[in-house]
Amino acid sequence: MAASSPFDLMQLDSLFPKESLQLRDQTREMINKDFLPQINENFENEVFPTKAVKSFAEAKLFGPTIQGYGCLGTDHNTYGLLMQEIERCDSGLRSFASVQGALCMYPIYKFGKKPIKDKYLEAMAKGDVIGCFGLTEPEHGSNPSGMTTTATKRGDTWILNGHKRWLTNGLISDLAVIWAKNDDGKVNGFVIPSKTRGMNLKAIPHRWSLRASVSAELELVDVEVDESHRLDIEGLKGPFSCLNLARFGIGWGALGAAQACFEETLCYTKQRSQFANKPLAGHQLIQAKLVEIFTDITTGQLLSFRTGQLLDAGDLAAQAVSMAKMNNVSKSLKAARLCRDMLGANGVTLQYHVGRHLMNLETVNTYEGTEDIHRLILGQFITGENAFL
Ligand SMILES: Cc1cc2nc3c(=O)[nH]c(=O)nc-3n(C[C@H](O)[C@H](O)[C@H](O)COP(=O)(O)OP(=O)(O)OC[C@H]3O[C@@H](n4cnc5c(N)ncnc54)[C@H](O)[C@@H]3O)c2cc1C
């Protein structure tokens, strides 16, 4: 909501420095001018707007929490605000930025060897190199510990074989961060140029969600990777630390989609009248739905804000990120469904944005840990009982 928004009931803006609000407003202006007018067409035609690569780089939207390498070096909540602004337009566009920043630049920054950081990070901040992230496999999604992609060491070279699926940015990528098991069954991460021999990327067609973003599957056949491109982290804490940052951004981002739905629906229900020439917005049941969405957005922002403060302090329990991701995405999905309902038949057309947000949020509720996987994480936290098995 704009800086002077009447909807900022909890005065969340007052918790941010002026520079963060300026960044947010600049991002909103750029997105509204350059992406929002075509986004429904992009979605309908399954086209990723490639101009996002340079525009987002110029706006410093890639890896904003990273210090140096041409990145913004900002705090986590400012990063969250930026993700919120991108997703106010489209979850697919936000996914593009999240994968580039949180899932590719962050692990290179955190666990990459110096020459690899020097080679890639600045180029990624400039949008000259685009990354994709391969953790999920066709048979192993919620439980990545079951992955069957292997990495075998021969001298200083690793040989990777396996199959990854659902790599956002896959076909537009220059490099892939791939997770595979070594001969001891330990998960390792590798930074692999996408054009390396044996890296076979293929589009996943016929999606009805995140259509303005690119999804690919990847077959790895005897892919050779030098030891210098292996990340210095072993075990699932490698991918999970990237997912934590991405999930935090998603918690903020999904609220952007919910805000877009809320604002479009509020405007629609004020203009459309049914029964006794009274605007829909004047009917109690419509107001009840609008109030529920408004409250969910506001409480979601407060939850994310506190999560960001704890992340800044280096004192965040992973379960707190699960709570923010689970709550904010499922509430945003519910908001989009309610908004679609309030637009009546018009809500199922691409003349409006709510239907697209609704379909996108189905993916957002599934990736980066499904809603129920986060529920199980929190269930274990409060009961001490493992209900995964
Ligand atoms: C558009 C899109 C983009 C994506 N981008 C990426 C990407 O860039 N990189 C990447 O690696 N992955 C990506 N993913 C994959 C995503 O992270 C996985 O889809 C997700 O982790 C869920 O895995 P799955 O689809 O195999 O579902 P499954 O794990 O098969 O789960 C199916 C259902 O079973 C439930 N379930 C699973 N285990 C349990 C249990 N123990 N108890 C109760 N219920 C359970 C789940 O909650 C879910 O409802 C993307 C997915 C989509 C749709």
The ligand as an SDF file (V2000), in Angstrom:
LIG
                    3D

 53 58  0  0  0  0  0  0  0  0999 V2000
    5.9780  -23.4640  -10.7150 C   0  0  0  0  0  0  0  0  0  0  0  0
    6.9090  -24.1650   -9.7630 C   0  0  0  0  0  0  0  0  0  0  0  0
    8.2150  -23.7000   -9.6130 C   0  0  0  0  0  0  0  0  0  0  0  0
    9.1260  -24.4010   -8.7970 C   0  0  0  0  0  0  0  0  0  0  0  0
   10.4340  -23.9700   -8.7260 N   0  0  0  0  0  0  0  0  0  0  0  0
   11.3650  -24.7800   -8.1370 C   0  0  0  0  0  0  0  0  0  0  0  0
   12.7710  -24.4710   -8.2380 C   0  0  0  0  0  0  0  0  0  0  0  0
   13.1700  -23.4440   -8.7990 O   0  0  0  0  0  0  0  0  0  0  0  0
   13.6660  -25.3560   -7.7270 N   0  0  0  0  0  0  0  0  0  0  0  0
   13.2700  -26.5090   -7.0880 C   0  0  0  0  0  0  0  0  0  0  0  0
   14.1370  -27.2650   -6.6410 O   0  0  0  0  0  0  0  0  0  0  0  0
   11.9430  -26.8090   -6.9600 N   0  0  0  0  0  0  0  0  0  0  0  0
   10.9900  -25.9910   -7.4730 C   0  0  0  0  0  0  0  0  0  0  0  0
    9.6450  -26.3080   -7.3870 N   0  0  0  0  0  0  0  0  0  0  0  0
    9.2610  -27.5850   -6.7670 C   0  0  0  0  0  0  0  0  0  0  0  0
    8.6000  -27.4360   -5.4100 C   0  0  0  0  0  0  0  0  0  0  0  0
    9.5080  -26.9780   -4.4530 O   0  0  0  0  0  0  0  0  0  0  0  0
    7.9670  -28.8000   -5.0490 C   0  0  0  0  0  0  0  0  0  0  0  0
    6.8730  -28.9690   -5.9300 O   0  0  0  0  0  0  0  0  0  0  0  0
    7.5280  -28.8710   -3.6020 C   0  0  0  0  0  0  0  0  0  0  0  0
    8.6390  -29.0100   -2.7550 O   0  0  0  0  0  0  0  0  0  0  0  0
    6.5610  -30.0450   -3.3460 C   0  0  0  0  0  0  0  0  0  0  0  0
    7.0780  -31.2280   -3.8540 O   0  0  0  0  0  0  0  0  0  0  0  0
    6.1570  -32.1690   -4.7830 P   0  0  0  0  0  0  0  0  0  0  0  0
    5.5510  -31.3360   -5.8540 O   0  0  0  0  0  0  0  0  0  0  0  0
    6.9970  -33.3190   -5.1930 O   0  0  0  0  0  0  0  0  0  0  0  0
    4.9710  -32.6440   -3.8460 O   0  0  0  0  0  0  0  0  0  0  0  0
    4.9850  -33.8940   -2.8390 P   0  0  0  0  0  0  0  0  0  0  0  0
    6.1780  -33.8350   -1.9650 O   0  0  0  0  0  0  0  0  0  0  0  0
    4.7490  -35.1430   -3.5950 O   0  0  0  0  0  0  0  0  0  0  0  0
    3.6960  -33.5530   -1.9610 O   0  0  0  0  0  0  0  0  0  0  0  0
    2.3700  -33.7800   -2.4440 C   0  0  0  0  0  0  0  0  0  0  0  0
    1.3960  -33.5150   -1.2970 C   0  0  0  0  0  0  0  0  0  0  0  0
    1.6800  -34.3970   -0.2050 O   0  0  0  0  0  0  0  0  0  0  0  0
    1.8750  -33.6520    0.9860 C   0  0  0  0  0  0  0  0  0  0  0  0
    2.8670  -34.3280    1.8160 N   0  0  0  0  0  0  0  0  0  0  0  0
    4.1550  -34.6170    1.5180 C   0  0  0  0  0  0  0  0  0  0  0  0
    4.7450  -35.2550    2.5470 N   0  0  0  0  0  0  0  0  0  0  0  0
    3.8130  -35.3400    3.5320 C   0  0  0  0  0  0  0  0  0  0  0  0
    3.8090  -35.8770    4.8630 C   0  0  0  0  0  0  0  0  0  0  0  0
    4.8990  -36.4280    5.4140 N   0  0  0  0  0  0  0  0  0  0  0  0
    2.6590  -35.8090    5.5830 N   0  0  0  0  0  0  0  0  0  0  0  0
    1.5510  -35.2300    5.0640 C   0  0  0  0  0  0  0  0  0  0  0  0
    1.4960  -34.6980    3.8280 N   0  0  0  0  0  0  0  0  0  0  0  0
    2.6140  -34.7550    3.0670 C   0  0  0  0  0  0  0  0  0  0  0  0
    2.3210  -32.2690    0.5360 C   0  0  0  0  0  0  0  0  0  0  0  0
    2.0310  -31.2790    1.5280 O   0  0  0  0  0  0  0  0  0  0  0  0
    1.4820  -32.1020   -0.7280 C   0  0  0  0  0  0  0  0  0  0  0  0
    0.1930  -31.6700   -0.3590 O   0  0  0  0  0  0  0  0  0  0  0  0
    8.6970  -25.5700   -8.1090 C   0  0  0  0  0  0  0  0  0  0  0  0
    7.3540  -25.9860   -8.2210 C   0  0  0  0  0  0  0  0  0  0  0  0
    6.4700  -25.2970   -9.0300 C   0  0  0  0  0  0  0  0  0  0  0  0
    5.0460  -25.7780   -9.1560 C   0  0  0  0  0  0  0  0  0  0  0  0
  1  2  1  0
  2  3  1  0
  2 52  2  0
  3  4  2  0
  4  5  1  0
  4 50  1  0
  5  6  2  0
  6  7  1  0
  6 13  1  0
  7  8  2  0
  7  9  1  0
  9 10  1  0
 10 11  2  0
 10 12  1  0
 12 13  2  0
 13 14  1  0
 14 15  1  0
 14 50  1  0
 15 16  1  0
 16 17  1  0
 16 18  1  0
 18 19  1  0
 18 20  1  0
 20 21  1  0
 20 22  1  0
 22 23  1  0
 23 24  1  0
 24 25  2  0
 24 26  1  0
 24 27  1  0
 27 28  1  0
 28 29  2  0
 28 30  1  0
 28 31  1  0
 31 32  1  0
 32 33  1  0
 33 34  1  0
 33 48  1  0
 34 35  1  0
 35 36  1  0
 35 46  1  0
 36 37  1  0
 36 45  1  0
 37 38  2  0
 38 39  1  0
 39 40  1  0
 39 45  2  0
 40 41  1  0
 40 42  2  0
 42 43  1  0
 43 44  2  0
 44 45  1  0
 46 47  1  0
 46 48  1  0
 48 49  1  0
 50 51  2  0
 51 52  1  0
 52 53  1  0
M  END
$$$$
